[in-house]
Amino acid sequence: MKRFVKGIGILFFWCALWELSAILVDNSFILVGPVDSLRHLILLMTEADFLKTVLFTTARILSAYASALFLAFLFSLLSYDHPLLAEFLKPPLFLLRSLPVASFVIILLFFIGRESLSFFIAFWMAFPIFYFNLLEGLFGVDRKLLEMSEVFHFSFWKRLRYLFLPGIYSELLSAAKLAMGLCWKSGIAAELIGQVKGSIGYQLMDAKVSLSMGEVFAWSLVMIFLSKIFECLVLFLLERGIGRECRT
């Protein structure tokens, strides 16, 4: 309870500082406060295309996130068993982690349609995070336990359940939190740069062009809310699934 009250207090402090800054600036073309941002958000939510826009972006980003997690888990297991594969994957994945989103978007526009842009950008931003974290967790599994599992002829699924999943759990949680936020930021940035119609990124660009800072902040709040909600949901599911399994 104290932690919750403390969190609310800190949030209130920053919102008050934000509102005070907006009052001092006194120019809605430069900065709007949280009250005006929420007012614009409520107006956006009453528009006919609001839900369609949110679902358009959410579907692509979440599918990219889930695909990145699944394939990263698969490739981390393969790399764990085949170190040569890990060496081959390291250079391109490090390159992907270093490549600016804007450059990646422009390159991809030559090969894919605009509507798929946010999926591919979010996927390639999340995949290296999951892959390297999971691989680190796998290499952290106690070798003596692995040798014991071979002596007792554990099947692959038993080793996965009793050795690998507990070994990667903390690394997976860390990657899941980081990748979720990055997926939303990079995915919406891709929509904005690629001007993908019907997306949150396109709405942000449209608000910027029309000099509606209130709408820019409102759509930014939508992105923050969605990112946090799905981050909490993923962490809850991991805790109820793998976390509970690790404690049994």
JOJOCOR-V378946 format. One record per residue. N is the residue number from 1. RES is the residue in one small letter. D_FIRST is the distance of its C-alpha to the first C-alpha in whole Angstrom. Layout:
BEGIN
n = <N	N>
res = <RES	RES>
d_first = <D_FIRST	D_FIRST>
END
This chain:
BEGIN
n = <1	2	3	4	5	6	7	8	9	10	11	12	13	14	15	16	17	18	19	20	21	22	23	24	25	26	27	28	29	30	31	32	33	34	35	36	37	38	39	40	41	42	43	44	45	46	47	48	49	50	51	52	53	54	55	56	57	58	59	60	61	62	63	64	65	66	67	68	69	70	71	72	73	74	75	76	77	78	79	80	81	82	83	84	85	86	87	88	89	90	91	92	93	94	95	96	97	98	99	100	101	102	103	104	105	106	107	108	109	110	111	112	113	114	115	116	117	118	119	120	121	122	123	124	125	126	127	128	129	130	131	132	133	134	135	136	137	138	139	140	141	142	143	144	145	146	147	148	149	150	151	152	153	154	155	156	157	158	159	160	161	162	163	164	165	166	167	168	169	170	171	172	173	174	175	176	177	178	179	180	181	182	183	184	185	186	187	188	189	190	191	192	193	194	195	196	197	198	199	200	201	202	203	204	205	206	207	208	209	210	211	212	213	214	215	216	217	218	219	220	221	222	223	224	225	226	227	228	229	230	231	232	233	234	235	236	237	238	239	240	241	242	243	244	245	246	247	248>
res = <m	k	r	f	v	k	g	i	g	i	l	f	f	w	c	a	l	w	e	l	s	a	i	l	v	d	n	s	f	i	l	v	g	p	v	d	s	l	r	h	l	i	l	l	m	t	e	a	d	f	l	k	t	v	l	f	t	t	a	r	i	l	s	a	y	a	s	a	l	f	l	a	f	l	f	s	l	l	s	y	d	h	p	l	l	a	e	f	l	k	p	p	l	f	l	l	r	s	l	p	v	a	s	f	v	i	i	l	l	f	f	i	g	r	e	s	l	s	f	f	i	a	f	w	m	a	f	p	i	f	y	f	n	l	l	e	g	l	f	g	v	d	r	k	l	l	e	m	s	e	v	f	h	f	s	f	w	k	r	l	r	y	l	f	l	p	g	i	y	s	e	l	l	s	a	a	k	l	a	m	g	l	c	w	k	s	g	i	a	a	e	l	i	g	q	v	k	g	s	i	g	y	q	l	m	d	a	k	v	s	l	s	m	g	e	v	f	a	w	s	l	v	m	i	f	l	s	k	i	f	e	c	l	v	l	f	l	l	e	r	g	i	g	r	e	c	r	t>
d_first = <0	4	5	5	6	9	10	11	12	14	15	16	18	20	21	22	24	26	27	28	30	32	33	35	36	37	39	37	39	38	34	32	29	25	27	30	29	27	30	32	29	30	33	33	32	34	37	39	39	35	34	37	36	33	34	37	35	32	34	36	33	31	35	36	32	33	37	36	33	36	39	37	36	40	41	39	41	44	44	43	46	48	47	50	48	45	48	49	46	44	47	46	42	42	44	42	39	41	42	41	40	43	45	44	44	48	49	47	49	52	52	49	49	46	44	43	42	39	39	41	39	36	37	39	36	34	36	37	33	33	36	36	32	33	37	35	33	36	38	35	36	38	41	42	40	42	45	44	43	47	49	47	48	44	45	43	40	39	39	37	35	35	35	35	32	30	31	30	27	25	28	27	24	24	27	26	23	26	29	27	26	30	31	30	31	34	35	35	37	39	40	40	43	44	44	43	44	41	38	35	37	40	38	37	40	42	39	40	44	44	42	39	36	34	34	34	30	30	31	29	26	27	27	24	22	24	24	20	20	23	21	18	21	23	20	19	23	24	21	22	26	26	23	24	28	27	25	28>
END
